[in-house]
Amino acid sequence: MGKNEAARHKVRELGRIIVGQSTRQDRLKGSRQVVSRLTGALVRMILVMMLVVMPSVLLVGVTTDTKQMVSLVALFLGLLTFVEYNATYPSLVEFRDAPPFNRIRFLMLFATVFFLSTIERGKIMPSTLTEFTDAVLDKGCKLSMDGRGAWRDNVFVERLWRTVKYEEVYLKCYVSMVDAHAQLDRFFRFYNERRPHSSLDDATPRETYRATIPIAVNQ
């Protein structure tokens, strides 16, 4: 009996040691995740603030009052970004878990704001970039932000993918790629051919598209 009790005691002690080690590992892992998320949120906050204040820094003739107002807006947006990216469940920035696409979007936006600000600044203080732009414009080329390839072209696609995610993907558990392809194909057929859209006067995308093409094609 004494040997059995000793063995049981050793097993219990070993179990406590294993549980304690796993608990410490879980705490350490949780602490690292918190620090990583906090650092990422802080970096994104700084980048957003830099993006907002950049035009007021680069442009010539910006008044002090304007710079102060821009600084307040940058601070607000920076804090909002920090809170959203540091929160476990974001309320506004729902696309934060798509790192490659988010970074590409931000870099493109940052580059666009930088180049446009530099071009505008060049009207007063010419630079190599503005001289190059003027040379291109002198050849008959035009700068356009409202045609095909404009920055807002992606808005409609983002809205579509949000609908697909929340009304199809997140509600299903696909068993294979073939099943996912079939389910998504069924959803898109319903979305395009049967579902009315308030933005299209309660018509379907298919009906709206057919109304814009020549009659001969419809027939």
C-alpha positions in Angstrom: 0.0 0.0 0.0 2.8 2.4 0.8 4.4 1.8 -2.6 1.1 2.4 -4.3 0.5 5.7 -2.4 4.0 6.8 -3.3 3.5 6.0 -6.9 0.2 7.9 -6.9 1.8 10.9 -5.2 4.6 10.9 -7.9 2.0 10.8 -10.7 0.0 13.7 -9.1 3.2 15.7 -8.8 4.2 14.9 -12.3 0.7 16.0 -13.5 1.0 19.3 -11.6 4.4 19.9 -13.1 3.1 19.2 -16.7 0.0 21.4 -16.1 2.2 24.2 -14.7 4.6 24.1 -17.6 1.7 24.2 -20.2 0.1 27.0 -18.3 3.3 29.0 -18.3 3.8 28.3 -22.0 0.2 29.4 -22.8 0.8 32.6 -20.8 4.1 33.3 -22.6 2.4 32.7 -25.9 -0.5 34.9 -25.0 1.9 37.7 -23.9 3.8 37.5 -27.2 0.6 37.7 -29.1 -0.5 40.8 -27.1 2.9 42.5 -27.6 2.9 41.7 -31.4 -0.7 43.0 -31.8 0.1 46.1 -29.8 3.3 46.8 -31.8 1.5 46.2 -35.2 -1.3 48.6 -34.1 1.2 51.3 -33.1 3.1 51.0 -36.4 -0.2 51.3 -38.4 -1.2 54.3 -36.3 2.0 56.1 -37.1 1.8 55.3 -40.9 -1.8 56.5 -41.1 -0.9 59.8 -39.3 2.0 60.2 -41.7 -0.3 59.7 -44.7 -2.8 62.3 -43.5 -0.2 65.0 -42.6 2.0 64.5 -45.7 0.1 66.9 -48.1 0.2 69.7 -45.5 3.9 69.1 -45.0 4.8 68.9 -48.7 2.6 71.7 -50.1 3.7 75.3 -50.0 1.6 78.0 -48.5 -0.3 75.9 -46.0 -1.3 78.1 -43.1 -0.6 77.3 -39.5 -4.3 76.9 -38.7 -4.7 74.4 -41.5 -1.7 72.4 -40.3 -3.2 72.3 -36.8 -6.6 71.0 -38.1 -4.9 68.4 -40.2 -2.8 67.3 -37.2 -6.0 66.9 -35.2 -7.6 64.8 -38.0 -4.4 62.7 -38.2 -4.4 62.1 -34.5 -8.1 61.0 -34.5 -7.6 58.7 -37.4 -4.4 57.3 -35.9 -6.1 56.6 -32.6 -9.0 54.9 -34.5 -6.6 52.8 -36.4 -4.8 51.8 -33.2 -8.0 50.8 -31.4 -9.3 48.9 -34.4 -6.1 46.9 -35.0 -5.5 46.3 -31.3 -9.0 45.1 -30.6 -9.8 41.4 -30.6 -13.0 42.0 -32.5 -12.8 45.1 -34.8 -16.0 47.1 -35.4 -15.0 49.1 -38.5 -11.8 47.8 -40.0 -13.1 44.3 -40.9 -10.5 43.7 -43.6 -7.5 43.9 -41.2 -6.8 40.1 -41.5 -5.6 40.4 -45.1 -2.0 41.5 -44.6 -0.7 41.3 -48.2 -3.6 43.1 -49.8 -3.8 45.7 -47.0 -0.1 46.5 -47.4 -0.4 46.8 -51.2 -3.4 49.1 -50.8 -1.7 51.3 -48.3 1.5 51.6 -50.4 -0.5 52.5 -53.5 -2.5 55.1 -51.5 0.7 56.5 -49.9 2.5 56.7 -53.3 -0.5 58.3 -54.9 -0.8 61.0 -52.2 3.0 61.6 -52.3 3.2 62.0 -56.0 0.1 64.2 -56.3 1.4 66.4 -53.5 4.8 66.6 -55.1 3.3 67.5 -58.5 1.2 70.2 -56.9 4.2 71.5 -55.0 6.2 71.6 -58.3 4.0 74.4 -59.6 5.7 76.7 -57.2 8.9 74.9 -56.5 9.8 72.8 -59.6 11.5 69.4 -59.1 12.7 66.6 -61.3 9.3 64.8 -61.0 7.3 67.9 -62.0 9.7 68.6 -64.9 9.1 65.0 -66.1 5.4 65.3 -65.7 5.3 68.6 -67.6 7.3 66.9 -70.4 4.8 64.1 -70.6 1.9 66.4 -70.6 3.5 68.5 -73.4 3.4 65.4 -75.5 -0.4 65.3 -75.3 -0.8 62.8 -72.4 -3.4 63.5 -69.7 -3.6 62.8 -66.0 -6.9 61.2 -65.0 -8.3 60.0 -61.7 -11.9 59.4 -62.8 -11.5 57.0 -65.7 -10.8 53.3 -66.0 -8.1 52.5 -63.4 -9.3 55.1 -60.9 -8.7 54.6 -57.2 -12.5 54.1 -56.5 -12.9 51.3 -59.1 -12.1 48.8 -56.4 -14.9 50.0 -54.1 -17.6 48.0 -55.8 -15.5 44.8 -55.9 -14.8 45.2 -52.1 -18.5 45.5 -51.5 -19.2 42.4 -53.5 -16.6 40.4 -51.7 -18.0 41.5 -48.3 -21.4 40.2 -49.4 -19.9 36.9 -50.5 -18.0 36.5 -47.3 -20.8 37.3 -44.9 -23.7 35.7 -46.8 -22.0 32.6 -48.2 -18.4 31.7 -47.2 -18.7 32.4 -43.4 -22.0 30.4 -43.2 -20.7 27.3 -45.0 -18.2 24.6 -44.3 -17.0 23.4 -47.7 -15.7 19.8 -47.7 -13.5 20.2 -50.8 -12.4 22.7 -53.4 -15.0 21.1 -55.8 -17.7 21.7 -53.2 -16.6 25.3 -52.7 -16.5 26.0 -56.4 -20.1 24.6 -56.8 -21.5 26.5 -53.8 -19.9 29.8 -54.9 -21.1 29.3 -58.5 -24.6 28.7 -57.2 -24.4 31.9 -55.0 -23.1 34.1 -57.9 -25.9 32.8 -60.2 -28.4 33.8 -57.5 -26.7 37.1 -56.9 -26.6 38.0 -60.6 -29.8 36.5 -62.0 -32.4 36.3 -59.2 -31.5 38.8 -56.4 -32.9 42.3 -56.8 -30.6 45.2 -55.9 -32.0 48.5 -54.4 -29.1 50.4 -56.1 -30.4 49.1 -59.4 -34.0 50.1 -58.8 -34.8 46.5 -57.6 -33.5 45.0 -60.8 -30.9 42.2 -61.0 -27.4 42.8 -62.3 -28.2 40.6 -65.3 -31.2 42.7 -66.2 -29.3 45.9 -65.8 -26.4 44.7 -67.9 -28.8 43.5 -70.7 -30.5 46.9 -70.7 -27.2 48.6 -71.5 -26.2 46.5 -74.5 -27.5 46.7 -78.0 -30.9 45.2 -78.7 -29.4 42.9 -81.4 -27.3 41.2 -78.7 -30.3 40.7 -76.4 -32.2 39.1 -79.2 
